[in-house]
Amino acid sequence: MSLYLSRRALLGSLPLALPAVARAQARPNVRIVVPYPPGGTVDATARFLSPRAAELLGQNWIIENRSGANGAIGAEAVARAAPDGMTLLYSNEVLLMLKHVQRNMPLDPLTDLTPIVRTAIVPQILVGSPRHLPHQDIRGLLDGLRANPTRYSFATPTLGSLGQLGAAALGQALGIETLIVAYRGTGPAVQDLLAGNISLLISPAGGVAPLIRDGQLRAFAVCSPRRLTAFPDVPTLTETGFPELVFESWTAMWGPRGLPAETVARIHATMNQVVGEPEMQRRIGDLGCTPIQEPLNRMAAQIAIEEERNPRLVRIAKITPE
C-alpha cells in the first residue's frame, strides 16, 4: 500500500515539477564576454554580479573568458554580435585606452559598442613579493628605485592599463627609466610576481587583495586620493609626496552598437539593483573596490571625459603604439 501511495504522490507531483523544469530550460542564454583570463578584478566582479542579474532578468548569464590583444579580441567579438541583448561585454576602462597604445585596433569602443552601466571603482595598488624584495615600506622601496632603477621591473596587466601608466608616471616623478613588461591579464602578471620573475606591479586592488591579506604580497602604496578601507595601514602615493599619481580603474558593461534603448535601460536598472544589494556591496568591498550606482547616462559621460584625458596620459608616459 505504501508503495502504491508513493507512486501516486510521485505521479501527482509531475504536473507541478515539469513546468518548473520547462521554465528553467526556457531561460535564454546570454553570453557575458570577459576579455581577460580568470583571476583578475574584472573577472571576479563579473562572476559576483552575473548570477543575481540573470535571476532578476529571467535569463542564464554564461561567463566566457576570451582574452587576447589586451582585451581587444573579446571586445571585438561583442562588437560583431547581433544587438539583441544576448551577447554583452564586461570589461574595464582599459578598452578606451587601447587605440592610443595599440596598432591595428579592430574596433573603436566609442562607435562600435553601446555603454550600459559602470559597476565598481577599482583602486590601484603597488605591490611586490616580500620573498624577493627587501623593502618593508614605500619609502624604502622608493629609495631603492632611485639608487638602482635597473634592478626593478614593473608588470602591467595589459598594454595601456593604469598599471602601465602609473609605473611610467612614477618613474618620471622619480627621474628614472622604468622597465615595464605587459601581460595578458592580472592573473599571469601576479604569478610571475610571486615567482620573482618581475619586481613590482601596480594592480587593481581586487586582483591582489587575498594575496596581500595572507602575506604572499606586500602592499607598498595605493594610487587613490585616500587610503582604502580594506587596507587602512597602506599609505597613498599622494601622502608619500606624489599628489599627481592618482589612478583609479572601473569595471562596466557594454553591448554591441545599436543595442535598443529599452534593452540598455533594463540591463542598467538590473545591474544597479544588484550592485546595491548588501551582499554584493560586501563582496565588492572585500575586493578593495567601491561599488557604484549611477544614472543611465553617467557611463557615457565618463567615457567622454577619459577620451579627452587619455592622449595626454599616453604622452606623459611616453608610450609608443605597439
C-alpha positions as YAML, in Angstrom:
chain: A
units: angstrom
residues:
- id: 1
  name: MET
  ca: [0.00, 0.00, 0.00]
- id: 2
  name: SER
  ca: [2.81, 2.39, 0.88]
- id: 3
  name: LEU
  ca: [4.47, 1.73, -2.49]
- id: 4
  name: TYR
  ca: [1.21, 2.47, -4.28]
- id: 5
  name: LEU
  ca: [0.79, 5.71, -2.34]
- id: 6
  name: SER
  ca: [4.34, 6.86, -3.06]
- id: 7
  name: ARG
  ca: [3.82, 6.24, -6.76]
- id: 8
  name: ARG
  ca: [0.57, 8.19, -6.65]
- id: 9
  name: ALA
  ca: [2.32, 11.00, -4.83]
- id: 10
  name: LEU
  ca: [5.14, 10.99, -7.38]
- id: 11
  name: LEU
  ca: [2.77, 11.00, -10.32]
- id: 12
  name: GLY
  ca: [0.68, 13.69, -8.73]
- id: 13
  name: SER
  ca: [3.73, 15.95, -8.39]
- id: 14
  name: LEU
  ca: [4.75, 15.67, -12.04]
- id: 15
  name: PRO
  ca: [2.38, 18.34, -13.37]
- id: 16
  name: LEU
  ca: [3.92, 20.78, -10.90]
- id: 17
  name: ALA
  ca: [7.53, 19.72, -11.44]
- id: 18
  name: LEU
  ca: [7.52, 19.64, -15.22]
- id: 19
  name: PRO
  ca: [6.52, 23.28, -15.74]
- id: 20
  name: ALA
  ca: [9.32, 24.35, -13.36]
- id: 21
  name: VAL
  ca: [11.86, 22.34, -15.36]
- id: 22
  name: ALA
  ca: [10.46, 23.72, -18.59]
- id: 23
  name: ARG
  ca: [10.70, 27.28, -17.28]
- id: 24
  name: ALA
  ca: [14.35, 26.76, -16.33]
- id: 25
  name: GLN
  ca: [15.13, 25.29, -19.73]
- id: 26
  name: ALA
  ca: [13.28, 28.10, -21.48]
- id: 27
  name: ARG
  ca: [15.50, 30.79, -19.99]
- id: 28
  name: PRO
  ca: [17.61, 32.36, -22.75]
- id: 29
  name: ASN
  ca: [21.38, 32.02, -22.51]
- id: 30
  name: VAL
  ca: [23.23, 35.35, -22.53]
- id: 31
  name: ARG
  ca: [26.98, 35.40, -23.24]
- id: 32
  name: ILE
  ca: [28.92, 37.69, -20.91]
- id: 33
  name: VAL
  ca: [32.30, 38.11, -22.58]
- id: 34
  name: VAL
  ca: [35.14, 38.95, -20.19]
- id: 35
  name: PRO
  ca: [38.15, 39.84, -22.38]
- id: 36
  name: TYR
  ca: [40.74, 38.75, -19.81]
- id: 37
  name: PRO
  ca: [41.82, 35.45, -18.24]
- id: 38
  name: PRO
  ca: [40.23, 34.31, -14.97]
- id: 39
  name: GLY
  ca: [41.71, 35.66, -11.77]
- id: 40
  name: GLY
  ca: [41.54, 39.44, -12.11]
- id: 41
  name: THR
  ca: [39.14, 42.07, -10.80]
- id: 42
  name: VAL
  ca: [37.10, 42.25, -14.00]
- id: 43
  name: ASP
  ca: [36.53, 38.51, -13.99]
- id: 44
  name: ALA
  ca: [35.78, 38.40, -10.26]
- id: 45
  name: THR
  ca: [33.18, 41.18, -10.29]
- id: 46
  name: ALA
  ca: [31.56, 39.71, -13.40]
- id: 47
  name: ARG
  ca: [31.14, 36.39, -11.60]
- id: 48
  name: PHE
  ca: [29.79, 38.08, -8.47]
- id: 49
  name: LEU
  ca: [27.13, 40.06, -10.29]
- id: 50
  name: SER
  ca: [26.06, 37.79, -13.13]
- id: 51
  name: PRO
  ca: [24.05, 35.08, -11.32]
- id: 52
  name: ARG
  ca: [21.86, 37.58, -9.49]
- id: 53
  name: ALA
  ca: [21.35, 39.79, -12.54]
- id: 54
  name: ALA
  ca: [20.41, 36.75, -14.62]
- id: 55
  name: GLU
  ca: [17.93, 35.68, -11.97]
- id: 56
  name: LEU
  ca: [16.20, 39.05, -11.96]
- id: 57
  name: LEU
  ca: [16.04, 39.12, -15.76]
- id: 58
  name: GLY
  ca: [14.88, 35.51, -16.11]
- id: 59
  name: GLN
  ca: [17.97, 34.53, -18.08]
- id: 60
  name: ASN
  ca: [21.11, 32.40, -17.81]
- id: 61
  name: TRP
  ca: [24.28, 34.50, -17.92]
- id: 62
  name: ILE
  ca: [27.27, 32.47, -19.06]
- id: 63
  name: ILE
  ca: [30.74, 33.95, -18.47]
- id: 64
  name: GLU
  ca: [33.08, 33.49, -21.42]
- id: 65
  name: ASN
  ca: [36.72, 34.44, -20.85]
- id: 66
  name: ARG
  ca: [38.01, 35.47, -24.26]
- id: 67
  name: SER
  ca: [41.39, 37.06, -23.76]
- id: 68
  name: GLY
  ca: [43.94, 38.35, -26.24]
- id: 69
  name: ALA
  ca: [45.24, 41.61, -27.71]
- id: 70
  name: ASN
  ca: [44.91, 43.27, -24.29]
- id: 71
  name: GLY
  ca: [41.15, 42.83, -24.26]
- id: 72
  name: ALA
  ca: [40.50, 43.78, -27.88]
- id: 73
  name: ILE
  ca: [39.65, 40.25, -29.07]
- id: 74
  name: GLY
  ca: [36.81, 39.80, -26.61]
- id: 75
  name: ALA
  ca: [35.55, 43.31, -27.23]
- id: 76
  name: GLU
  ca: [35.58, 42.76, -30.98]
- id: 77
  name: ALA
  ca: [33.51, 39.58, -30.57]
- id: 78
  name: VAL
  ca: [30.82, 41.60, -28.81]
- id: 79
  name: ALA
  ca: [31.03, 44.45, -31.32]
- id: 80
  name: ARG
  ca: [30.32, 41.97, -34.12]
- id: 81
  name: ALA
  ca: [27.41, 40.30, -32.29]
- id: 82
  name: ALA
  ca: [23.76, 40.99, -33.03]
- id: 83
  name: PRO
  ca: [22.38, 43.89, -30.94]
- id: 84
  name: ASP
  ca: [19.74, 41.69, -29.32]
- id: 85
  name: GLY
  ca: [21.00, 41.66, -25.73]
- id: 86
  name: MET
  ca: [22.20, 38.05, -25.98]
- id: 87
  name: THR
  ca: [25.91, 38.99, -26.08]
- id: 88
  name: LEU
  ca: [27.35, 41.55, -23.66]
- id: 89
  name: LEU
  ca: [30.83, 42.72, -22.73]
- id: 90
  name: TYR
  ca: [32.06, 43.07, -19.15]
- id: 91
  name: SER
  ca: [35.38, 44.92, -19.21]
- id: 92
  name: ASN
  ca: [37.15, 47.98, -17.83]
- id: 93
  name: GLU
  ca: [38.38, 51.42, -18.83]
- id: 94
  name: VAL
  ca: [41.49, 49.95, -20.49]
- id: 95
  name: LEU
  ca: [39.29, 49.37, -23.52]
- id: 96
  name: LEU
  ca: [39.19, 53.15, -24.06]
- id: 97
  name: MET
  ca: [42.97, 53.44, -23.94]
- id: 98
  name: LEU
  ca: [43.85, 50.69, -26.42]
- id: 99
  name: LYS
  ca: [43.51, 52.75, -29.60]
- id: 100
  name: HIS
  ca: [46.13, 55.13, -28.19]
- id: 101
  name: VAL
  ca: [48.69, 52.42, -27.40]
- id: 102
  name: GLN
  ca: [47.99, 49.54, -29.77]
- id: 103
  name: ARG
  ca: [48.29, 49.40, -33.54]
- id: 104
  name: ASN
  ca: [45.59, 47.94, -35.77]
- id: 105
  name: MET
  ca: [42.80, 48.05, -33.22]
- id: 106
  name: PRO
  ca: [39.89, 46.01, -34.63]
- id: 107
  name: LEU
  ca: [37.25, 48.28, -33.12]
- id: 108
  name: ASP
  ca: [36.55, 51.72, -31.71]
- id: 109
  name: PRO
  ca: [34.62, 51.40, -28.44]
- id: 110
  name: LEU
  ca: [33.09, 54.84, -28.97]
- id: 111
  name: THR
  ca: [31.36, 53.83, -32.19]
- id: 112
  name: ASP
  ca: [31.24, 50.02, -32.13]
- id: 113
  name: LEU
  ca: [29.88, 49.44, -28.62]
- id: 114
  name: THR
  ca: [26.97, 50.70, -26.53]
- id: 115
  name: PRO
  ca: [27.79, 51.74, -22.94]
- id: 116
  name: ILE
  ca: [25.32, 50.33, -20.42]
- id: 117
  name: VAL
  ca: [26.45, 50.66, -16.80]
- id: 118
  name: ARG
  ca: [29.52, 51.00, -14.60]
- id: 119
  name: THR
  ca: [29.59, 48.74, -11.55]
- id: 120
  name: ALA
  ca: [32.70, 49.43, -9.44]
- id: 121
  name: ILE
  ca: [35.56, 51.83, -8.95]
- id: 122
  name: VAL
  ca: [38.77, 49.81, -8.80]
- id: 123
  name: PRO
  ca: [41.63, 51.41, -6.86]
- id: 124
  name: GLN
  ca: [45.16, 50.60, -7.98]
- id: 125
  name: ILE
  ca: [47.75, 49.34, -5.52]
- id: 126
  name: LEU
  ca: [51.53, 48.98, -5.78]
- id: 127
  name: VAL
  ca: [52.65, 45.53, -4.64]
- id: 128
  name: GLY
  ca: [55.72, 43.32, -4.60]
- id: 129
  name: SER
  ca: [56.75, 39.94, -3.24]
- id: 130
  name: PRO
  ca: [58.26, 40.06, 0.27]
- id: 131
  name: ARG
  ca: [60.24, 36.93, -0.64]
- id: 132
  name: HIS
  ca: [62.05, 38.75, -3.42]
- id: 133
  name: LEU
  ca: [62.17, 42.39, -2.27]
- id: 134
  name: PRO
  ca: [63.93, 43.54, 0.92]
- id: 135
  name: HIS
  ca: [61.93, 46.74, 1.41]
- id: 136
  name: GLN
  ca: [59.44, 46.99, 4.26]
- id: 137
  name: ASP
  ca: [57.60, 50.14, 3.19]
- id: 138
  name: ILE
  ca: [57.09, 52.59, 0.35]
- id: 139
  name: ARG
  ca: [59.89, 54.94, 1.41]
- id: 140
  name: GLY
  ca: [62.42, 52.13, 1.42]
- id: 141
  name: LEU
  ca: [61.19, 50.98, -1.98]
- id: 142
  name: LEU
  ca: [61.43, 54.48, -3.44]
- id: 143
  name: ASP
  ca: [64.98, 54.83, -2.11]
- id: 144
  name: GLY
  ca: [65.86, 51.54, -3.79]
- id: 145
  name: LEU
  ca: [64.30, 52.63, -7.09]
- id: 146
  name: ARG
  ca: [66.22, 55.90, -7.08]
- id: 147
  name: ALA
  ca: [69.53, 54.25, -6.17]
- id: 148
  name: ASN
  ca: [69.44, 51.35, -8.61]
- id: 149
  name: PRO
  ca: [66.47, 51.51, -11.01]
- id: 150
  name: THR
  ca: [67.79, 48.76, -13.31]
- id: 151
  name: ARG
  ca: [67.26, 46.19, -10.55]
- id: 152
  name: TYR
  ca: [63.49, 46.64, -10.74]
- id: 153
  name: SER
  ca: [60.87, 45.78, -13.32]
- id: 154
  name: PHE
  ca: [57.15, 46.55, -13.39]
- id: 155
  name: ALA
  ca: [54.43, 44.27, -14.70]
- id: 156
  name: THR
  ca: [51.37, 45.74, -16.33]
- id: 157
  name: PRO
  ca: [48.20, 43.61, -16.53]
- id: 158
  name: THR
  ca: [47.53, 44.80, -20.08]
- id: 159
  name: LEU
  ca: [49.02, 47.24, -22.55]
- id: 160
  name: GLY
  ca: [47.63, 50.70, -21.83]
- id: 161
  name: SER
  ca: [46.36, 49.82, -18.38]
- id: 162
  name: LEU
  ca: [46.53, 52.21, -15.48]
- id: 163
  name: GLY
  ca: [49.23, 49.90, -14.13]
- id: 164
  name: GLN
  ca: [51.42, 50.76, -17.10]
- id: 165
  name: LEU
  ca: [50.61, 54.45, -16.97]
- id: 166
  name: GLY
  ca: [51.14, 54.53, -13.23]
- id: 167
  name: ALA
  ca: [54.52, 52.77, -13.43]
- id: 168
  name: ALA
  ca: [55.71, 55.14, -16.16]
- id: 169
  name: ALA
  ca: [54.44, 58.17, -14.26]
- id: 170
  name: LEU
  ca: [56.11, 57.00, -11.05]
- id: 171
  name: GLY
  ca: [59.39, 56.60, -12.92]
- id: 172
  name: GLN
  ca: [59.02, 60.07, -14.38]
- id: 173
  name: ALA
  ca: [58.33, 61.51, -10.92]
- id: 174
  name: LEU
  ca: [61.46, 59.80, -9.55]
- id: 175
  name: GLY
  ca: [63.56, 60.83, -12.55]
- id: 176
  name: ILE
  ca: [64.33, 57.26, -13.58]
- id: 177
  name: GLU
  ca: [63.57, 54.96, -16.52]
- id: 178
  name: THR
  ca: [61.26, 52.10, -15.62]
- id: 179
  name: LEU
  ca: [61.25, 48.71, -17.31]
- id: 180
  name: ILE
  ca: [57.60, 47.72, -17.94]
- id: 181
  name: VAL
  ca: [56.53, 44.26, -19.10]
- id: 182
  name: ALA
  ca: [52.99, 43.77, -20.44]
- id: 183
  name: TYR
  ca: [50.98, 40.65, -19.56]
- id: 184
  name: ARG
  ca: [47.65, 39.22, -20.70]
- id: 185
  name: GLY
  ca: [45.75, 39.97, -17.52]
- id: 186
  name: THR
  ca: [46.32, 40.40, -13.80]
- id: 187
  name: GLY
  ca: [46.45, 36.65, -13.11]
- id: 188
  name: PRO
  ca: [49.53, 35.88, -15.23]
- id: 189
  name: ALA
  ca: [51.27, 39.03, -14.01]
- id: 190
  name: VAL
  ca: [50.71, 38.05, -10.38]
- id: 191
  name: GLN
  ca: [52.08, 34.55, -10.97]
- id: 192
  name: ASP
  ca: [55.35, 35.97, -12.28]
- id: 193
  name: LEU
  ca: [55.43, 38.46, -9.42]
- id: 194
  name: LEU
  ca: [55.11, 35.65, -6.86]
- id: 195
  name: ALA
  ca: [57.81, 33.67, -8.67]
- id: 196
  name: GLY
  ca: [60.21, 36.62, -8.56]
- id: 197
  name: ASN
  ca: [60.36, 36.98, -12.34]
- id: 198
  name: ILE
  ca: [59.09, 40.56, -12.07]
- id: 199
  name: SER
  ca: [59.67, 43.03, -9.23]
- id: 200
  name: LEU
  ca: [56.58, 45.20, -8.89]
- id: 201
  name: LEU
  ca: [53.02, 45.53, -10.08]
- id: 202
  name: ILE
  ca: [50.50, 48.36, -9.95]
- id: 203
  name: SER
  ca: [47.38, 46.25, -9.96]
- id: 204
  name: PRO
  ca: [43.66, 46.62, -9.46]
- id: 205
  name: ALA
  ca: [43.26, 46.08, -5.72]
- id: 206
  name: GLY
  ca: [40.77, 43.25, -6.17]
- id: 207
  name: GLY
  ca: [43.19, 41.11, -8.14]
- id: 208
  name: VAL
  ca: [45.75, 41.01, -5.31]
- id: 209
  name: ALA
  ca: [43.74, 41.63, -2.12]
- id: 210
  name: PRO
  ca: [43.70, 37.98, -0.92]
- id: 211
  name: LEU
  ca: [47.43, 37.65, -1.53]
- id: 212
  name: ILE
  ca: [48.11, 40.81, 0.48]
- id: 213
  name: ARG
  ca: [45.99, 39.53, 3.35]
- id: 214
  name: ASP
  ca: [47.78, 36.18, 3.55]
- id: 215
  name: GLY
  ca: [51.24, 37.75, 3.26]
- id: 216
  name: GLN
  ca: [52.25, 36.49, -0.16]
- id: 217
  name: LEU
  ca: [52.38, 40.06, -1.47]
- id: 218
  name: ARG
  ca: [53.34, 43.29, 0.28]
- id: 219
  name: ALA
  ca: [51.26, 46.40, -0.40]
- id: 220
  name: PHE
  ca: [53.52, 49.43, -0.63]
- id: 221
  name: ALA
  ca: [51.08, 52.19, -1.60]
- id: 222
  name: VAL
  ca: [47.66, 52.83, -3.12]
- id: 223
  name: CYS
  ca: [47.11, 55.12, -6.10]
- id: 224
  name: SER
  ca: [43.84, 56.58, -4.84]
- id: 225
  name: PRO
  ca: [43.33, 60.02, -3.33]
- id: 226
  name: ARG
  ca: [42.63, 58.41, 0.06]
- id: 227
  name: ARG
  ca: [43.51, 55.21, 1.89]
- id: 228
  name: LEU
  ca: [41.40, 52.12, 1.28]
- id: 229
  name: THR
  ca: [39.03, 50.79, 3.91]
- id: 230
  name: ALA
  ca: [40.23, 47.29, 3.09]
- id: 231
  name: PHE
  ca: [43.88, 48.26, 3.76]
- id: 232
  name: PRO
  ca: [43.86, 51.21, 6.17]
- id: 233
  name: ASP
  ca: [47.55, 50.87, 7.02]
- id: 234
  name: VAL
  ca: [48.75, 51.20, 3.43]
- id: 235
  name: PRO
  ca: [49.65, 54.83, 2.58]
- id: 236
  name: THR
  ca: [48.71, 56.61, -0.62]
- id: 237
  name: LEU
  ca: [51.27, 57.84, -3.11]
- id: 238
  name: THR
  ca: [49.73, 61.27, -2.53]
- id: 239
  name: GLU
  ca: [50.73, 61.34, 1.13]
- id: 240
  name: THR
  ca: [54.15, 59.95, 0.17]
- id: 241
  name: GLY
  ca: [54.77, 63.14, -1.80]
- id: 242
  name: PHE
  ca: [53.26, 62.43, -5.21]
- id: 243
  name: PRO
  ca: [49.82, 64.06, -5.35]
- id: 244
  name: GLU
  ca: [49.74, 63.77, -9.14]
- id: 245
  name: LEU
  ca: [49.93, 59.97, -9.04]
- id: 246
  name: VAL
  ca: [46.22, 59.19, -8.64]
- id: 247
  name: PHE
  ca: [44.92, 56.35, -10.81]
- id: 248
  name: GLU
  ca: [41.58, 54.58, -10.43]
- id: 249
  name: SER
  ca: [40.12, 52.00, -12.74]
- id: 250
  name: TRP
  ca: [36.49, 50.91, -13.17]
- id: 251
  name: THR
  ca: [34.50, 47.94, -14.39]
- id: 252
  name: ALA
  ca: [31.47, 48.19, -16.64]
- id: 253
  name: MET
  ca: [29.15, 46.52, -19.11]
- id: 254
  name: TRP
  ca: [28.79, 47.30, -22.82]
- id: 255
  name: GLY
  ca: [26.65, 45.88, -25.59]
- id: 256
  name: PRO
  ca: [27.03, 45.86, -29.37]
- id: 257
  name: ARG
  ca: [26.38, 49.01, -31.37]
- id: 258
  name: GLY
  ca: [22.68, 49.55, -31.96]
- id: 259
  name: LEU
  ca: [21.53, 47.89, -28.74]
- id: 260
  name: PRO
  ca: [17.94, 49.12, -28.28]
- id: 261
  name: ALA
  ca: [17.43, 51.83, -25.68]
- id: 262
  name: GLU
  ca: [14.87, 49.75, -23.79]
- id: 263
  name: THR
  ca: [17.36, 46.86, -23.51]
- id: 264
  name: VAL
  ca: [20.05, 49.23, -22.25]
- id: 265
  name: ALA
  ca: [17.65, 50.67, -19.68]
- id: 266
  name: ARG
  ca: [16.54, 47.24, -18.47]
- id: 267
  name: ILE
  ca: [20.08, 45.89, -18.01]
- id: 268
  name: HIS
  ca: [21.21, 49.19, -16.43]
- id: 269
  name: ALA
  ca: [18.39, 49.13, -13.88]
- id: 270
  name: THR
  ca: [19.00, 45.47, -13.07]
- id: 271
  name: MET
  ca: [22.75, 45.87, -12.58]
- id: 272
  name: ASN
  ca: [22.21, 48.95, -10.43]
- id: 273
  name: GLN
  ca: [19.81, 46.94, -8.28]
- id: 274
  name: VAL
  ca: [22.24, 44.05, -7.93]
- id: 275
  name: VAL
  ca: [25.19, 46.31, -7.09]
- id: 276
  name: GLY
  ca: [23.08, 47.97, -4.39]
- id: 277
  name: GLU
  ca: [22.26, 44.74, -2.57]
- id: 278
  name: PRO
  ca: [24.10, 44.40, 0.77]
- id: 279
  name: GLU
  ca: [25.74, 41.09, -0.10]
- id: 280
  name: MET
  ca: [27.14, 42.47, -3.35]
- id: 281
  name: GLN
  ca: [28.30, 45.64, -1.61]
- id: 282
  name: ARG
  ca: [30.17, 43.47, 0.86]
- id: 283
  name: ARG
  ca: [31.71, 41.17, -1.76]
- id: 284
  name: ILE
  ca: [32.84, 44.01, -4.00]
- id: 285
  name: GLY
  ca: [34.16, 45.89, -0.97]
- id: 286
  name: ASP
  ca: [36.13, 42.83, 0.11]
- id: 287
  name: LEU
  ca: [37.99, 43.09, -3.20]
- id: 288
  name: GLY
  ca: [39.13, 46.55, -2.20]
- id: 289
  name: CYS
  ca: [36.73, 48.10, -4.72]
- id: 290
  name: THR
  ca: [33.91, 50.61, -4.37]
- id: 291
  name: PRO
  ca: [30.51, 49.55, -5.77]
- id: 292
  name: ILE
  ca: [28.78, 52.34, -7.68]
- id: 293
  name: GLN
  ca: [25.21, 53.01, -8.77]
- id: 294
  name: GLU
  ca: [24.89, 55.71, -11.39]
- id: 295
  name: PRO
  ca: [22.22, 57.32, -13.58]
- id: 296
  name: LEU
  ca: [21.61, 55.90, -17.03]
- id: 297
  name: ASN
  ca: [23.85, 58.29, -18.99]
- id: 298
  name: ARG
  ca: [26.69, 58.59, -16.47]
- id: 299
  name: MET
  ca: [28.88, 55.96, -18.12]
- id: 300
  name: ALA
  ca: [28.76, 57.72, -21.49]
- id: 301
  name: ALA
  ca: [29.71, 60.99, -19.77]
- id: 302
  name: GLN
  ca: [32.70, 59.32, -18.05]
- id: 303
  name: ILE
  ca: [33.83, 57.86, -21.35]
- id: 304
  name: ALA
  ca: [33.82, 61.35, -22.88]
- id: 305
  name: ILE
  ca: [35.98, 62.64, -20.01]
- id: 306
  name: GLU
  ca: [38.51, 59.86, -20.42]
- id: 307
  name: GLU
  ca: [38.54, 60.17, -24.19]
- id: 308
  name: GLU
  ca: [39.83, 63.70, -23.70]
- id: 309
  name: ARG
  ca: [42.30, 62.73, -20.94]
- id: 310
  name: ASN
  ca: [43.83, 59.54, -22.35]
- id: 311
  name: PRO
  ca: [46.01, 61.05, -25.12]
- id: 312
  name: ARG
  ca: [47.63, 63.31, -22.52]
- id: 313
  name: LEU
  ca: [48.40, 60.35, -20.25]
- id: 314
  name: VAL
  ca: [49.96, 58.47, -23.14]
- id: 315
  name: ARG
  ca: [52.22, 61.44, -23.94]
- id: 316
  name: ILE
  ca: [53.25, 61.80, -20.30]
- id: 317
  name: ALA
  ca: [54.05, 58.09, -20.11]
- id: 318
  name: LYS
  ca: [55.89, 58.25, -23.47]
- id: 319
  name: ILE
  ca: [54.05, 55.18, -24.73]
- id: 320
  name: THR
  ca: [54.57, 54.31, -28.37]
- id: 321
  name: PRO
  ca: [51.81, 52.24, -30.01]
- id: 322
  name: GLU
  ca: [52.86, 48.62, -30.42]
...
